[in-house]
Amino acid sequence: MCQTAPAVNGGQIRKHHVATTLNYWDVPRDGSRPTPIFIGRGRITNERPHRAHNFVVIDISGDEDKYSLDSHGFQYCHHESREKDFTDDQAIRSAYYEECEQLLKKVTGAGRVHIFNHKVRRGPTQWHHLGLNNLANRGPVTRTHVDQSYAGAELRLRWEFPNEADELVKRRYQIINIWRPIETILKDPIAVADADSVPDLDLIGAEMTEDDFKGESWVVRHRPDHRWYYKHQMTPQDVLLIKCFDSDTSVARRSLHSAFEDPAHRDEKSRQSIEVRCLVCYDA
């Protein structure tokens, strides 16, 4: 299981709940599908319309052990990495990938973890509008989403394991993101939604092509009953595990996530974070 950080001085942690807005897909009146996203050649093209809705995002600091991958779709861990700067791509792919694999095996008990990509984010909030080569300034994603739909998860599995997929889909498998701050998070923290508060009917499959891989993610219809959480001032020793997919239908299967604005910190410097995307396969 994850180790959680101890309470400061053994005392009561003061919560920092945030009244803010979260951006949901603006459902078109004509019933058309979400506009496809294209990522590659140094840029991302995302022209999907979204609309802001008011929410209060609850700070779970001090209560981290009440939330788990199988109960809520997300889990916080206290985990020290040898990597500090995350500027050397080769070091990330070797040393840091190995740390992530071992962490997920320990947390989930899975026999196999395969990392298929990672994203480092250091750019401004409105980085999508920077035009050509905007991926060089990749920043936070401020739209509610899940990286893979149920169908999209199998597409990813078959892309990564073309010769084994027919057998792997017969056993439990998951897609889990490992999200870590590079510096303590003040501006644009990340929120995650309790899976139980989000029915499947709120999720709409949306095409997303990255380089040569054509996958499917989920955009989200607004529902005021969605319950959103975050951890205030996450440090580089704090890790958030976000479940994007689980083939086991008896547990939480996915968690919406999005960056959001904390008005108390809107003028801070751009957030720095890294997320690692993992296929998690079980032996039975």
BALOBA-1460 file (C-alpha; in Angstrom, 3 decimals):
// residues 284
<rec num="1" residu="m" x="0.000" y="0.000" z="0.000"/>
<rec num="2" residu="c" x="0.990" y="3.663" z="-0.308"/>
<rec num="3" residu="q" x="2.680" y="5.399" z="2.568"/>
<rec num="4" residu="t" x="1.049" y="8.723" z="3.424"/>
<rec num="5" residu="a" x="2.884" y="11.743" z="4.754"/>
<rec num="6" residu="p" x="2.502" y="12.401" z="8.505"/>
<rec num="7" residu="a" x="0.463" y="15.347" z="9.752"/>
<rec num="8" residu="v" x="2.516" y="18.473" z="10.328"/>
<rec num="9" residu="n" x="3.700" y="18.540" z="13.980"/>
<rec num="10" residu="g" x="1.146" y="15.824" z="14.691"/>
<rec num="11" residu="g" x="-1.617" y="18.453" z="14.689"/>
<rec num="12" residu="q" x="-4.770" y="19.205" z="12.776"/>
<rec num="13" residu="i" x="-4.223" y="20.026" z="9.115"/>
<rec num="14" residu="r" x="-5.996" y="23.154" z="7.984"/>
<rec num="15" residu="k" x="-8.011" y="22.371" z="4.864"/>
<rec num="16" residu="h" x="-7.801" y="24.553" z="1.767"/>
<rec num="17" residu="h" x="-11.013" y="23.835" z="-0.155"/>
<rec num="18" residu="v" x="-11.309" y="25.847" z="-3.376"/>
<rec num="19" residu="a" x="-14.384" y="27.413" z="-4.956"/>
<rec num="20" residu="t" x="-13.543" y="27.407" z="-8.649"/>
<rec num="21" residu="t" x="-14.769" y="26.395" z="-12.089"/>
<rec num="22" residu="l" x="-14.164" y="23.190" z="-14.035"/>
<rec num="23" residu="n" x="-14.491" y="23.005" z="-17.801"/>
<rec num="24" residu="y" x="-16.885" y="20.433" z="-19.255"/>
<rec num="25" residu="w" x="-17.588" y="19.536" z="-22.861"/>
<rec num="26" residu="d" x="-20.163" y="21.913" z="-24.305"/>
<rec num="27" residu="v" x="-22.577" y="19.354" z="-25.747"/>
<rec num="28" residu="p" x="-23.675" y="20.490" z="-29.251"/>
<rec num="29" residu="r" x="-27.382" y="20.836" z="-29.887"/>
<rec num="30" residu="d" x="-27.123" y="18.885" z="-33.131"/>
<rec num="31" residu="g" x="-25.831" y="15.786" z="-31.315"/>
<rec num="32" residu="s" x="-22.525" y="15.736" z="-33.212"/>
<rec num="33" residu="r" x="-19.508" y="13.891" z="-31.831"/>
<rec num="34" residu="p" x="-16.580" y="15.649" z="-30.155"/>
<rec num="35" residu="t" x="-14.069" y="17.188" z="-32.570"/>
<rec num="36" residu="p" x="-11.005" y="14.894" z="-32.945"/>
<rec num="37" residu="i" x="-7.717" y="15.912" z="-31.325"/>
<rec num="38" residu="f" x="-4.398" y="15.561" z="-33.158"/>
<rec num="39" residu="i" x="-1.035" y="15.456" z="-31.378"/>
<rec num="40" residu="g" x="2.238" y="15.273" z="-33.282"/>
<rec num="41" residu="r" x="4.900" y="17.166" z="-35.220"/>
<rec num="42" residu="g" x="5.495" y="19.384" z="-32.203"/>
<rec num="43" residu="r" x="1.944" y="20.603" z="-31.696"/>
<rec num="44" residu="i" x="-1.512" y="19.706" z="-30.466"/>
<rec num="45" residu="t" x="-4.753" y="20.725" z="-32.157"/>
<rec num="46" residu="n" x="-7.720" y="20.810" z="-29.784"/>
<rec num="47" residu="e" x="-10.795" y="22.731" z="-30.958"/>
<rec num="48" residu="r" x="-13.421" y="21.131" z="-28.727"/>
<rec num="49" residu="p" x="-15.782" y="23.669" z="-27.128"/>
<rec num="50" residu="h" x="-15.995" y="23.564" z="-23.339"/>
<rec num="51" residu="r" x="-18.002" y="25.494" z="-20.777"/>
<rec num="52" residu="a" x="-17.050" y="26.424" z="-17.212"/>
<rec num="53" residu="h" x="-19.191" y="25.231" z="-14.284"/>
<rec num="54" residu="n" x="-18.916" y="26.094" z="-10.599"/>
<rec num="55" residu="f" x="-17.626" y="23.510" z="-8.124"/>
<rec num="56" residu="v" x="-15.942" y="23.353" z="-4.740"/>
<rec num="57" residu="v" x="-12.849" y="21.125" z="-4.898"/>
<rec num="58" residu="i" x="-12.275" y="19.420" z="-1.529"/>
<rec num="59" residu="d" x="-8.797" y="19.284" z="0.002"/>
<rec num="60" residu="i" x="-8.097" y="15.729" z="1.235"/>
<rec num="61" residu="s" x="-4.858" y="16.626" z="3.050"/>
<rec num="62" residu="g" x="-4.555" y="14.489" z="6.187"/>
<rec num="63" residu="d" x="-7.210" y="12.077" z="4.926"/>
<rec num="64" residu="e" x="-5.253" y="10.538" z="2.053"/>
<rec num="65" residu="d" x="-5.689" y="6.987" z="3.336"/>
<rec num="66" residu="k" x="-9.481" y="7.251" z="2.880"/>
<rec num="67" residu="y" x="-9.136" y="7.257" z="-0.916"/>
<rec num="68" residu="s" x="-7.893" y="4.340" z="-2.992"/>
<rec num="69" residu="l" x="-7.727" y="3.229" z="-6.607"/>
<rec num="70" residu="d" x="-10.446" y="0.614" z="-6.170"/>
<rec num="71" residu="s" x="-12.805" y="2.672" z="-3.981"/>
<rec num="72" residu="h" x="-12.547" y="6.106" z="-5.652"/>
<rec num="73" residu="g" x="-10.395" y="5.685" z="-8.779"/>
<rec num="74" residu="f" x="-7.420" y="7.619" z="-7.396"/>
<rec num="75" residu="q" x="-4.863" y="7.290" z="-4.632"/>
<rec num="76" residu="y" x="-2.203" y="9.512" z="-3.061"/>
<rec num="77" residu="c" x="1.215" y="8.167" z="-2.072"/>
<rec num="78" residu="h" x="4.284" y="9.552" z="-0.336"/>
<rec num="79" residu="h" x="7.177" y="8.461" z="-2.565"/>
<rec num="80" residu="e" x="10.731" y="9.789" z="-2.927"/>
<rec num="81" residu="s" x="12.331" y="9.709" z="-6.387"/>
<rec num="82" residu="r" x="16.033" y="9.817" z="-7.178"/>
<rec num="83" residu="e" x="15.146" y="12.002" z="-10.156"/>
<rec num="84" residu="k" x="14.694" y="15.689" z="-9.250"/>
<rec num="85" residu="d" x="14.818" y="17.892" z="-12.350"/>
<rec num="86" residu="f" x="13.152" y="15.718" z="-15.035"/>
<rec num="87" residu="t" x="15.052" y="17.489" z="-17.806"/>
<rec num="88" residu="d" x="16.942" y="14.446" z="-19.157"/>
<rec num="89" residu="d" x="14.544" y="12.351" z="-21.235"/>
<rec num="90" residu="q" x="16.830" y="9.313" z="-21.209"/>
<rec num="91" residu="a" x="17.111" y="9.393" z="-17.420"/>
<rec num="92" residu="i" x="13.326" y="9.585" z="-17.167"/>
<rec num="93" residu="r" x="12.906" y="6.570" z="-19.444"/>
<rec num="94" residu="s" x="15.441" y="4.465" z="-17.595"/>
<rec num="95" residu="a" x="15.722" y="5.294" z="-13.897"/>
<rec num="96" residu="y" x="12.367" y="6.982" z="-13.329"/>
<rec num="97" residu="y" x="10.372" y="4.452" z="-15.346"/>
<rec num="98" residu="e" x="11.863" y="1.703" z="-13.182"/>
<rec num="99" residu="e" x="10.823" y="3.528" z="-10.001"/>
<rec num="100" residu="c" x="7.290" y="3.904" z="-11.339"/>
<rec num="101" residu="e" x="7.045" y="0.248" z="-12.288"/>
<rec num="102" residu="q" x="8.115" y="-0.851" z="-8.818"/>
<rec num="103" residu="l" x="5.722" y="1.598" z="-7.132"/>
<rec num="104" residu="l" x="2.708" y="0.333" z="-9.087"/>
<rec num="105" residu="k" x="3.595" y="-3.303" z="-8.516"/>
<rec num="106" residu="k" x="3.793" y="-2.627" z="-4.792"/>
<rec num="107" residu="v" x="0.511" y="-0.695" z="-4.660"/>
<rec num="108" residu="t" x="-1.569" y="-2.957" z="-6.928"/>
<rec num="109" residu="g" x="0.060" y="-6.392" z="-6.595"/>
<rec num="110" residu="a" x="0.126" y="-6.674" z="-10.395"/>
<rec num="111" residu="g" x="2.768" y="-8.845" z="-12.011"/>
<rec num="112" residu="r" x="3.535" y="-6.607" z="-14.975"/>
<rec num="113" residu="v" x="3.711" y="-2.853" z="-15.551"/>
<rec num="114" residu="h" x="4.389" y="-1.433" z="-19.003"/>
<rec num="115" residu="i" x="4.949" y="2.316" z="-19.381"/>
<rec num="116" residu="f" x="3.894" y="3.562" z="-22.808"/>
<rec num="117" residu="n" x="4.641" y="7.299" z="-22.536"/>
<rec num="118" residu="h" x="5.148" y="10.278" z="-20.251"/>
<rec num="119" residu="k" x="4.430" y="14.011" z="-20.331"/>
<rec num="120" residu="v" x="6.437" y="16.761" z="-18.639"/>
<rec num="121" residu="r" x="4.494" y="20.003" z="-18.175"/>
<rec num="122" residu="r" x="6.160" y="23.342" z="-17.520"/>
<rec num="123" residu="g" x="4.171" y="25.681" z="-19.756"/>
<rec num="124" residu="p" x="1.564" y="28.381" z="-19.114"/>
<rec num="125" residu="t" x="-2.101" y="27.720" z="-18.423"/>
<rec num="126" residu="q" x="-3.247" y="28.744" z="-21.933"/>
<rec num="127" residu="w" x="-0.509" y="26.835" z="-23.773"/>
<rec num="128" residu="h" x="-2.912" y="25.371" z="-26.359"/>
<rec num="129" residu="h" x="-3.161" y="28.799" z="-27.987"/>
<rec num="130" residu="l" x="0.571" y="29.179" z="-28.643"/>
<rec num="131" residu="g" x="0.276" y="27.737" z="-32.156"/>
<rec num="132" residu="l" x="3.086" y="25.895" z="-33.913"/>
<rec num="133" residu="n" x="5.347" y="23.875" z="-31.593"/>
<rec num="134" residu="n" x="3.025" y="24.408" z="-28.633"/>
<rec num="135" residu="l" x="4.066" y="20.994" z="-27.263"/>
<rec num="136" residu="a" x="7.434" y="22.565" z="-26.408"/>
<rec num="137" residu="n" x="5.460" y="24.676" z="-23.911"/>
<rec num="138" residu="r" x="3.120" y="21.934" z="-22.727"/>
<rec num="139" residu="g" x="1.139" y="23.104" z="-19.712"/>
<rec num="140" residu="p" x="-1.775" y="21.885" z="-17.587"/>
<rec num="141" residu="v" x="-4.915" y="20.372" z="-19.121"/>
<rec num="142" residu="t" x="-7.808" y="22.487" z="-17.884"/>
<rec num="143" residu="r" x="-10.611" y="20.342" z="-19.303"/>
<rec num="144" residu="t" x="-12.347" y="17.477" z="-17.522"/>
<rec num="145" residu="h" x="-11.471" y="14.188" z="-19.195"/>
<rec num="146" residu="v" x="-10.353" y="10.582" z="-18.917"/>
<rec num="147" residu="d" x="-7.355" y="9.616" z="-21.027"/>
<rec num="148" residu="q" x="-8.913" y="6.383" z="-22.320"/>
<rec num="149" residu="s" x="-12.499" y="5.291" z="-22.839"/>
<rec num="150" residu="y" x="-13.282" y="1.625" z="-22.222"/>
<rec num="151" residu="a" x="-12.824" y="0.961" z="-25.929"/>
<rec num="152" residu="g" x="-9.760" y="3.206" z="-26.010"/>
<rec num="153" residu="a" x="-8.073" y="1.196" z="-23.263"/>
<rec num="154" residu="e" x="-8.284" y="-1.967" z="-25.352"/>
<rec num="155" residu="l" x="-7.002" y="-0.058" z="-28.387"/>
<rec num="156" residu="r" x="-3.956" y="0.966" z="-26.352"/>
<rec num="157" residu="l" x="-3.421" y="-2.579" z="-25.043"/>
<rec num="158" residu="r" x="-3.533" y="-4.005" z="-28.553"/>
<rec num="159" residu="w" x="-1.179" y="-1.302" z="-29.841"/>
<rec num="160" residu="e" x="1.401" y="-1.981" z="-27.131"/>
<rec num="161" residu="f" x="1.085" y="-5.796" z="-27.118"/>
<rec num="162" residu="p" x="-0.073" y="-6.835" z="-30.622"/>
<rec num="163" residu="n" x="1.053" y="-10.435" z="-30.171"/>
<rec num="164" residu="e" x="-0.276" y="-10.947" z="-26.641"/>
<rec num="165" residu="a" x="-3.445" y="-8.866" z="-26.507"/>
<rec num="166" residu="d" x="-5.874" y="-11.709" z="-27.214"/>
<rec num="167" residu="e" x="-4.681" y="-13.401" z="-24.020"/>
<rec num="168" residu="l" x="-4.176" y="-10.267" z="-21.924"/>
<rec num="169" residu="v" x="-7.787" y="-9.100" z="-22.409"/>
<rec num="170" residu="k" x="-8.959" y="-12.327" z="-20.766"/>
<rec num="171" residu="r" x="-7.369" y="-11.212" z="-17.472"/>
<rec num="172" residu="r" x="-7.621" y="-8.055" z="-15.423"/>
<rec num="173" residu="y" x="-5.730" y="-5.063" z="-16.766"/>
<rec num="174" residu="q" x="-5.684" y="-1.356" z="-15.976"/>
<rec num="175" residu="i" x="-4.308" y="1.944" z="-17.212"/>
<rec num="176" residu="i" x="-2.969" y="4.086" z="-14.375"/>
<rec num="177" residu="n" x="-1.251" y="7.472" z="-14.594"/>
<rec num="178" residu="i" x="1.447" y="8.377" z="-12.063"/>
<rec num="179" residu="w" x="1.330" y="12.161" z="-11.553"/>
<rec num="180" residu="r" x="4.110" y="13.929" z="-9.632"/>
<rec num="181" residu="p" x="4.989" y="17.597" z="-8.997"/>
<rec num="182" residu="i" x="8.486" y="18.656" z="-10.042"/>
<rec num="183" residu="e" x="8.164" y="21.649" z="-7.724"/>
<rec num="184" residu="t" x="5.574" y="22.209" z="-4.992"/>
<rec num="185" residu="i" x="2.209" y="22.921" z="-6.651"/>
<rec num="186" residu="l" x="0.567" y="26.284" z="-6.078"/>
<rec num="187" residu="k" x="-0.789" y="27.375" z="-9.475"/>
<rec num="188" residu="d" x="-3.148" y="25.098" z="-11.456"/>
<rec num="189" residu="p" x="-3.369" y="22.080" z="-9.096"/>
<rec num="190" residu="i" x="-4.906" y="18.839" z="-10.354"/>
<rec num="191" residu="a" x="-8.363" y="17.649" z="-9.286"/>
<rec num="192" residu="v" x="-9.760" y="14.119" z="-9.464"/>
<rec num="193" residu="a" x="-13.383" y="13.002" z="-9.266"/>
<rec num="194" residu="d" x="-14.810" y="10.199" z="-7.161"/>
<rec num="195" residu="a" x="-15.639" y="7.480" z="-9.696"/>
<rec num="196" residu="d" x="-18.881" y="6.643" z="-7.868"/>
<rec num="197" residu="s" x="-20.217" y="10.167" z="-8.490"/>
<rec num="198" residu="v" x="-19.790" y="9.913" z="-12.274"/>
<rec num="199" residu="p" x="-22.163" y="7.552" z="-14.126"/>
<rec num="200" residu="d" x="-21.064" y="6.124" z="-17.469"/>
<rec num="201" residu="l" x="-23.788" y="8.074" z="-19.268"/>
<rec num="202" residu="d" x="-21.848" y="11.287" z="-18.524"/>
<rec num="203" residu="l" x="-18.892" y="10.047" z="-20.599"/>
<rec num="204" residu="i" x="-18.640" y="10.466" z="-24.374"/>
<rec num="205" residu="g" x="-16.030" y="8.731" z="-26.517"/>
<rec num="206" residu="a" x="-13.757" y="11.188" z="-28.314"/>
<rec num="207" residu="e" x="-11.167" y="10.419" z="-30.982"/>
<rec num="208" residu="m" x="-7.570" y="11.373" z="-30.229"/>
<rec num="209" residu="t" x="-4.636" y="10.636" z="-32.551"/>
<rec num="210" residu="e" x="-1.080" y="10.914" z="-31.199"/>
<rec num="211" residu="d" x="1.627" y="10.388" z="-33.796"/>
<rec num="212" residu="d" x="0.593" y="7.086" z="-35.437"/>
<rec num="213" residu="f" x="-1.738" y="5.867" z="-32.675"/>
<rec num="214" residu="k" x="-5.469" y="6.499" z="-33.100"/>
<rec num="215" residu="g" x="-7.125" y="6.115" z="-29.733"/>
<rec num="216" residu="e" x="-10.236" y="7.192" z="-27.880"/>
<rec num="217" residu="s" x="-10.560" y="9.221" z="-24.694"/>
<rec num="218" residu="w" x="-13.600" y="10.491" z="-22.815"/>
<rec num="219" residu="v" x="-14.999" y="14.003" z="-22.656"/>
<rec num="220" residu="v" x="-17.562" y="14.705" z="-19.964"/>
<rec num="221" residu="r" x="-21.107" y="16.013" z="-19.727"/>
<rec num="222" residu="h" x="-21.611" y="18.357" z="-16.792"/>
<rec num="223" residu="r" x="-23.438" y="17.061" z="-13.737"/>
<rec num="224" residu="p" x="-23.479" y="19.099" z="-10.506"/>
<rec num="225" residu="d" x="-23.310" y="15.900" z="-8.410"/>
<rec num="226" residu="h" x="-19.734" y="15.106" z="-9.502"/>
<rec num="227" residu="r" x="-17.500" y="15.130" z="-6.414"/>
<rec num="228" residu="w" x="-14.049" y="16.662" z="-6.909"/>
<rec num="229" residu="y" x="-10.954" y="16.366" z="-4.694"/>
<rec num="230" residu="y" x="-7.317" y="17.442" z="-4.597"/>
<rec num="231" residu="k" x="-4.357" y="17.674" z="-2.222"/>
<rec num="232" residu="h" x="-3.231" y="21.211" z="-1.400"/>
<rec num="233" residu="q" x="0.403" y="22.111" z="-2.110"/>
<rec num="234" residu="m" x="1.542" y="18.709" z="-3.350"/>
<rec num="235" residu="t" x="5.325" y="18.379" z="-3.146"/>
<rec num="236" residu="p" x="7.762" y="16.355" z="-5.288"/>
<rec num="237" residu="q" x="7.460" y="13.634" z="-2.626"/>
<rec num="238" residu="d" x="3.697" y="13.366" z="-3.242"/>
<rec num="239" residu="v" x="2.434" y="11.108" z="-6.018"/>
<rec num="240" residu="l" x="-1.123" y="10.893" z="-7.328"/>
<rec num="241" residu="l" x="-2.214" y="7.647" z="-8.971"/>
<rec num="242" residu="i" x="-5.083" y="8.221" z="-11.407"/>
<rec num="243" residu="k" x="-6.985" y="5.212" z="-12.713"/>
<rec num="244" residu="c" x="-8.024" y="5.750" z="-16.324"/>
<rec num="245" residu="f" x="-9.339" y="2.236" z="-16.891"/>
<rec num="246" residu="d" x="-9.964" y="-1.052" z="-15.096"/>
<rec num="247" residu="s" x="-11.371" y="-4.163" z="-16.739"/>
<rec num="248" residu="d" x="-12.700" y="-5.270" z="-13.333"/>
<rec num="249" residu="t" x="-16.298" y="-4.022" z="-13.248"/>
<rec num="250" residu="s" x="-16.700" y="-4.607" z="-9.474"/>
<rec num="251" residu="v" x="-14.459" y="-1.675" z="-8.467"/>
<rec num="252" residu="a" x="-14.001" y="1.999" z="-9.374"/>
<rec num="253" residu="r" x="-13.080" y="1.886" z="-13.067"/>
<rec num="254" residu="r" x="-11.953" y="5.429" z="-13.907"/>
<rec num="255" residu="s" x="-11.481" y="8.904" z="-12.456"/>
<rec num="256" residu="l" x="-12.108" y="12.181" z="-14.231"/>
<rec num="257" residu="h" x="-9.280" y="14.655" z="-13.793"/>
<rec num="258" residu="s" x="-8.464" y="18.237" z="-14.686"/>
<rec num="259" residu="a" x="-6.251" y="21.117" z="-13.661"/>
<rec num="260" residu="f" x="-8.153" y="23.998" z="-12.078"/>
<rec num="261" residu="e" x="-7.529" y="27.553" z="-10.959"/>
<rec num="262" residu="d" x="-6.989" y="28.313" z="-7.283"/>
<rec num="263" residu="p" x="-7.718" y="32.082" z="-7.092"/>
<rec num="264" residu="a" x="-5.307" y="32.392" z="-4.161"/>
<rec num="265" residu="h" x="-2.416" y="31.343" z="-6.411"/>
<rec num="266" residu="r" x="-3.398" y="32.462" z="-9.926"/>
<rec num="267" residu="d" x="-0.377" y="34.777" z="-10.201"/>
<rec num="268" residu="e" x="2.248" y="32.176" z="-9.271"/>
<rec num="269" residu="k" x="4.731" y="30.878" z="-11.821"/>
<rec num="270" residu="s" x="3.675" y="28.046" z="-14.152"/>
<rec num="271" residu="r" x="3.151" y="24.617" z="-12.642"/>
<rec num="272" residu="q" x="5.794" y="21.928" z="-13.186"/>
<rec num="273" residu="s" x="4.775" y="18.260" z="-13.181"/>
<rec num="274" residu="i" x="5.356" y="14.888" z="-14.825"/>
<rec num="275" residu="e" x="2.840" y="12.146" z="-15.536"/>
<rec num="276" residu="v" x="3.723" y="8.611" z="-16.570"/>
<rec num="277" residu="r" x="1.107" y="6.455" z="-18.328"/>
<rec num="278" residu="c" x="1.138" y="2.753" z="-17.450"/>
<rec num="279" residu="l" x="-0.550" y="-0.447" z="-18.567"/>
<rec num="280" residu="v" x="-0.937" y="-2.702" z="-15.538"/>
<rec num="281" residu="c" x="-1.450" y="-6.415" z="-16.206"/>
<rec num="282" residu="y" x="-2.380" y="-9.144" z="-13.732"/>
<rec num="283" residu="d" x="-1.481" y="-12.812" z="-13.770"/>
<rec num="284" residu="a" x="-5.053" y="-13.932" z="-13.121"/>
